[in-house]
């Protein structure tokens, strides 16, 4: 029997990274992607997308997309990457995020039933944004969920919650309290997929990704991520600006590690329907990141500017123990090694300034 794989949003950063790995496990791979100009300014097939992958240029939110594709293509495995991203952007373009992330998902699921081609497995790439600020503890070990930092709090330069220390995210323990529209739509994606899949006997795997970076990221998309942004600033000989006090914490996970995690879940056994946290397992402050990049380019020292973004969380890092135990997956790239690889790729991609 032919084993088919459908990848939504598969012409993007992660989709291109997994394309060459998937061809070893599936007979036919079809990518559905609308080649949005924010990510694909030339509206052309990405060179990084494996030649054996079929690209179907269409919108996941449109009913006609699925009516055209599914009569001739029955997916065994679905890797659902299609999503609008960007915490800050979602605050002013919430309808767009909800339309793609939520309606796009329900449109796809409805189509599977309509065309009698319910897949055996759906893998969803979710986000650490579903946790919001996550859990914090006091000196006695008591756990608190302080919620979103208010605009007034940030304007006053109150970056932390007094007397509390942030804890890393863990899907088995950390409750989900998104603090952005983007995070809320990603959590909704999880709930929708899991509820639907239980009703139709479909295996589901959810990967909550930390901050993904690496070669292949869109360098024209202003919401593509902080790592390439910092690299381009330092490459231009400028000082990297640090928001808040420079001690914002993130977990930067290299694209190759993410690609292996996605494919591992797509082809292996899924021992639990609980989400898995995928990150480097090492929290890094934006100051530490900026200093690494500034050193690579011999740029001026990063400078704290005290600015902030509404909806941003103070700290985000993940516990990857369950992914190691259940999926046999280990992150292999450290931050400094990964950042150097990204910078080398940027230097080979962009003209010398």
C-alpha positions as CSV (number, residue, x, y, z in Angstrom):
1,X,0.0,0.0,0.0
2,X,1.3,3.5,-0.9
3,X,2.1,5.5,2.2
4,X,1.4,9.2,1.7
5,X,2.4,12.2,3.8
6,X,0.7,15.5,3.7
7,X,2.7,18.5,5.1
8,X,0.7,21.8,5.5
9,X,2.9,24.9,5.4
10,X,5.6,22.6,4.2
11,X,7.4,25.2,2.1
12,X,8.4,27.1,5.1
13,X,11.5,26.9,7.4
14,X,10.7,23.7,9.2
15,X,9.0,22.1,6.2
16,X,12.0,22.5,4.0
17,X,14.2,21.1,6.8
18,X,12.2,17.9,7.1
19,X,11.6,17.3,3.4
20,X,14.7,15.4,2.7
21,X,14.2,13.2,5.8
22,X,10.6,12.4,5.0
23,X,11.4,11.0,1.5
24,X,13.2,8.1,3.1
25,X,9.9,7.0,4.8
26,X,7.0,7.9,2.5
27,X,6.2,7.0,-1.0
28,X,4.6,10.3,-1.9
29,X,4.8,13.6,-0.1
30,X,2.6,16.6,-0.9
31,X,3.1,20.0,0.6
32,X,0.3,22.5,0.8
33,X,1.5,26.1,1.1
34,X,0.3,29.4,-0.1
35,X,3.8,30.9,-0.4
36,X,2.8,33.9,1.7
37,X,4.9,36.9,0.6
38,X,6.0,37.6,4.2
39,X,7.9,34.4,4.1
40,X,8.3,33.9,0.3
41,X,8.8,37.3,-1.2
42,X,9.5,35.9,-4.7
43,X,6.5,33.5,-4.5
44,X,8.7,30.7,-5.9
45,X,9.3,27.2,-4.8
46,X,12.1,27.2,-2.2
47,X,15.4,25.7,-3.4
48,X,15.6,23.9,0.0
49,X,12.4,21.9,-0.6
50,X,13.5,18.4,-1.7
51,X,12.8,17.9,-5.4
52,X,10.9,14.7,-4.7
53,X,8.3,16.6,-2.7
54,X,5.2,17.8,-4.6
55,X,4.2,21.4,-4.0
56,X,0.5,22.3,-4.1
57,X,0.3,26.1,-3.9
58,X,-3.0,26.7,-2.2
59,X,-4.6,28.2,1.0
60,X,-5.4,25.8,3.9
61,X,-8.3,28.0,4.8
62,X,-10.1,27.5,1.5
63,X,-12.5,24.7,1.0
64,X,-11.6,24.4,-2.7
65,X,-8.0,23.6,-1.7
66,X,-9.1,20.3,-0.1
67,X,-11.7,19.6,-2.8
68,X,-9.0,19.8,-5.4
69,X,-6.4,17.8,-3.5
70,X,-8.0,15.0,-1.5
71,X,-9.9,13.1,-4.3
72,X,-6.6,12.1,-5.7
73,X,-4.4,12.0,-2.6
74,X,-5.2,10.1,0.6
75,X,-2.7,10.9,3.4
76,X,-1.6,8.3,5.9
77,X,0.3,10.9,8.0
78,X,-0.3,14.6,8.3
79,X,2.3,17.0,9.5
80,X,0.4,20.2,10.3
81,X,2.9,23.1,10.2
82,X,0.7,25.8,8.6
83,X,0.3,28.7,10.9
84,X,0.7,32.4,11.2
85,X,3.4,33.2,13.8
86,X,4.6,36.3,15.6
87,X,3.6,37.3,19.1
88,X,3.6,41.0,18.5
89,X,2.1,40.8,15.1
90,X,-0.9,38.8,16.5
91,X,-1.9,41.6,18.7
92,X,-2.7,43.8,15.7
93,X,-3.6,41.1,13.2
94,X,-5.5,38.7,15.4
95,X,-8.1,37.9,12.8
96,X,-5.4,36.7,10.4
97,X,-3.9,34.5,13.0
98,X,-7.2,33.0,14.0
99,X,-8.2,32.4,10.4
100,X,-5.1,30.5,9.5
101,X,-4.3,28.7,12.8
102,X,-7.9,27.8,13.8
103,X,-10.1,27.9,10.8
104,X,-7.3,26.5,8.6
105,X,-7.1,23.5,10.9
106,X,-10.9,22.9,11.1
107,X,-11.2,23.3,7.4
108,X,-8.6,20.6,6.9
109,X,-10.2,18.2,9.4
110,X,-13.7,18.8,7.9
111,X,-12.3,17.9,4.5
112,X,-10.8,14.6,5.7
113,X,-14.3,13.5,6.7
114,X,-16.0,15.0,3.6
115,X,-13.7,13.1,1.3
116,X,-13.6,9.9,3.4
117,X,-9.8,10.0,3.8
118,X,-9.2,10.3,7.6
119,X,-5.5,9.9,8.1
120,X,-3.9,7.4,10.6
121,X,-1.8,10.1,12.3
122,X,-1.6,13.8,12.7
123,X,1.5,15.6,14.0
124,X,1.0,19.2,15.1
125,X,3.8,21.6,15.7
126,X,2.6,23.8,18.5
127,X,4.5,26.5,20.4
128,X,5.9,27.4,23.8
129,X,3.6,30.4,23.5
130,X,0.7,28.2,24.8
131,X,2.2,28.5,28.3
132,X,2.3,32.2,28.5
133,X,4.4,33.2,31.5
134,X,4.2,29.7,32.9
135,X,4.8,28.7,36.5
136,X,6.9,30.6,39.0
137,X,8.0,29.6,42.5
138,X,8.8,31.5,45.7
139,X,11.7,30.8,48.1
140,X,9.6,28.1,49.9
141,X,8.9,26.2,46.6
142,X,5.3,27.3,46.4
143,X,4.1,27.4,42.8
144,X,2.3,30.5,41.3
145,X,0.9,31.4,38.0
146,X,1.2,35.2,38.0
147,X,-0.3,35.7,34.5
148,X,0.5,38.3,31.9
149,X,2.6,41.2,32.7
150,X,0.5,44.3,32.3
151,X,1.3,47.3,30.2
152,X,1.6,49.5,33.3
153,X,4.0,47.0,34.9
154,X,6.2,47.0,31.8
155,X,6.1,50.7,31.4
156,X,7.3,51.1,35.0
157,X,10.3,48.8,34.2
158,X,9.0,46.0,36.5
159,X,10.3,43.1,34.5
160,X,10.0,40.3,37.0
161,X,7.3,39.2,39.5
162,X,8.7,40.2,42.9
163,X,9.9,37.3,45.1
164,X,9.3,34.7,42.4
165,X,11.6,32.7,40.2
166,X,10.5,31.4,36.8
167,X,10.4,27.7,36.1
168,X,11.0,25.9,32.8
169,X,8.0,24.7,30.9
170,X,7.0,21.1,31.2
171,X,3.9,19.7,29.4
172,X,3.3,17.3,32.2
173,X,3.2,20.0,34.9
174,X,2.9,23.5,33.5
175,X,-0.6,24.8,32.9
176,X,-1.3,26.6,29.7
177,X,-2.1,30.3,30.1
178,X,-1.2,32.1,26.8
179,X,-0.5,35.8,27.0
180,X,-0.7,36.5,23.2
181,X,-3.3,36.0,20.5
182,X,-0.8,33.8,18.7
183,X,-0.4,31.6,21.8
184,X,-4.1,31.3,22.2
185,X,-4.6,30.2,18.6
186,X,-1.9,27.6,18.9
187,X,-3.5,26.2,22.1
188,X,-6.8,26.1,20.2
189,X,-5.1,24.2,17.4
190,X,-4.0,21.6,20.0
191,X,-7.4,21.2,21.5
192,X,-9.2,21.0,18.2
193,X,-6.9,18.4,16.7
194,X,-6.9,16.3,19.8
195,X,-10.7,16.4,20.2
196,X,-11.3,15.5,16.5
197,X,-8.6,12.8,16.5
198,X,-10.1,11.1,19.6
199,X,-13.5,11.0,17.9
200,X,-12.1,9.4,14.7
201,X,-9.4,7.1,16.2
202,X,-6.5,9.1,14.8
203,X,-3.1,9.1,16.5
204,X,-1.9,12.5,17.4
205,X,1.5,13.9,18.4
206,X,2.0,17.5,19.6
207,X,5.4,19.2,19.7
208,X,5.6,22.4,21.6
209,X,8.6,24.1,20.0
210,X,10.8,26.6,21.7
211,X,12.6,29.4,19.7
212,X,13.6,27.7,16.4
213,X,16.6,29.1,14.5
214,X,19.1,28.1,11.9
215,X,20.1,28.2,8.2
216,X,17.1,28.5,5.9
217,X,15.1,31.1,8.0
218,X,13.5,33.8,6.0
219,X,15.7,36.9,6.2
220,X,13.0,39.2,4.8
221,X,10.4,38.4,7.4
222,X,10.5,40.9,10.3
223,X,8.8,38.3,12.5
224,X,11.2,35.4,11.7
225,X,13.0,35.4,15.0
226,X,15.5,37.2,17.2
227,X,18.6,35.2,16.3
228,X,18.8,36.2,12.6
229,X,17.7,39.8,13.5
230,X,20.6,40.1,16.0
231,X,23.0,38.6,13.4
232,X,22.0,41.1,10.7
233,X,22.4,44.0,13.1
234,X,25.8,42.9,14.3
235,X,26.9,42.0,10.7
236,X,26.1,45.6,9.8
237,X,28.6,46.8,12.5
238,X,25.9,48.1,14.9
239,X,25.3,47.5,18.5
240,X,22.5,45.0,19.2
241,X,19.7,46.6,21.2
242,X,18.5,44.6,24.2
243,X,14.9,45.0,25.4
244,X,13.9,45.2,29.0
245,X,17.1,44.7,31.0
246,X,18.7,42.2,28.7
247,X,17.8,39.3,31.0
248,X,14.8,38.0,29.0
249,X,15.2,34.2,28.9
250,X,14.7,32.0,25.9
251,X,15.5,28.4,24.8
252,X,17.0,28.5,21.3
253,X,16.7,25.2,19.5
254,X,18.5,24.5,16.2
255,X,16.5,23.7,13.1
256,X,18.2,20.3,12.6
257,X,17.2,19.2,16.1
258,X,13.6,20.3,15.5
259,X,13.5,18.5,12.1
260,X,14.6,15.2,13.7
261,X,12.0,15.6,16.4
262,X,9.2,16.1,13.9
263,X,10.2,13.2,11.7
264,X,10.8,10.9,14.7
265,X,7.2,11.5,15.9
266,X,5.9,11.2,12.3
267,X,7.4,7.7,11.8
268,X,7.8,6.2,15.2
269,X,5.4,5.1,18.0
270,X,3.6,7.8,19.9
271,X,3.6,6.7,23.5
272,X,1.4,9.5,24.8
273,X,-1.1,12.0,23.6
274,X,0.5,14.6,26.0
275,X,2.5,17.3,24.2
276,X,6.3,17.1,24.1
277,X,8.5,20.1,24.7
278,X,11.2,20.5,22.1
279,X,14.1,22.8,22.9
280,X,17.8,22.8,23.6
281,X,17.1,22.2,27.2
282,X,19.4,25.2,28.1
283,X,17.9,28.6,29.0
284,X,19.8,31.5,27.4
285,X,19.3,35.3,28.1
286,X,19.1,37.6,25.1
287,X,22.2,39.3,26.5
288,X,24.1,36.1,26.3
289,X,22.9,35.5,22.7
290,X,23.7,39.1,21.7
291,X,27.2,38.8,23.1
292,X,27.9,35.6,21.2
293,X,26.8,37.2,17.9
294,X,28.6,40.5,18.6
295,X,31.8,38.6,19.2
296,X,31.4,36.6,15.9
297,X,31.1,39.9,13.9
298,X,33.4,42.0,16.1
299,X,30.4,44.4,16.6
300,X,30.0,46.9,19.4
301,X,28.9,45.7,22.7
302,X,25.1,45.1,23.0
303,X,23.2,47.9,24.8
304,X,20.1,47.7,27.0
305,X,17.5,50.2,25.7
306,X,14.7,49.4,28.2
307,X,12.1,49.0,25.5
308,X,9.5,46.2,25.7
309,X,6.8,44.4,23.7
310,X,3.3,43.8,25.0
311,X,2.5,40.1,25.2
312,X,6.1,39.0,25.5
313,X,6.9,36.7,28.3
314,X,9.8,37.2,30.7
315,X,11.2,33.7,30.5
316,X,10.7,30.7,28.3
317,X,12.6,27.4,28.3
318,X,11.6,23.8,28.2
319,X,12.2,20.5,29.9
320,X,13.1,18.0,27.2
321,X,13.4,14.9,29.4
322,X,10.2,13.2,28.2
323,X,11.2,13.7,24.5
324,X,14.5,12.0,25.3
325,X,12.8,9.1,27.1
326,X,9.7,8.6,25.0
327,X,10.9,9.6,21.5
328,X,14.6,8.7,21.8
329,X,15.3,12.3,20.7
330,X,18.3,14.3,21.9
331,X,19.1,17.9,21.0
332,X,22.6,17.8,19.5
333,X,23.3,21.5,18.8
334,X,24.5,23.9,21.5
335,X,23.6,27.6,21.2
336,X,27.1,28.9,20.3
337,X,27.7,26.2,17.7
338,X,24.2,26.7,16.2
339,X,24.5,30.5,16.1
340,X,27.9,30.2,14.3
341,X,26.3,27.9,11.7
342,X,23.5,30.4,11.2
343,X,25.9,33.3,10.8
344,X,28.0,31.4,8.3
345,X,24.9,30.8,6.3
346,X,23.8,34.4,6.5
347,X,27.2,35.5,5.3
348,X,27.0,33.2,2.3
349,X,23.5,34.3,1.5
350,X,23.5,38.0,1.8
351,X,25.8,40.4,-0.1
352,X,28.7,42.0,1.8
353,X,27.8,45.3,3.2
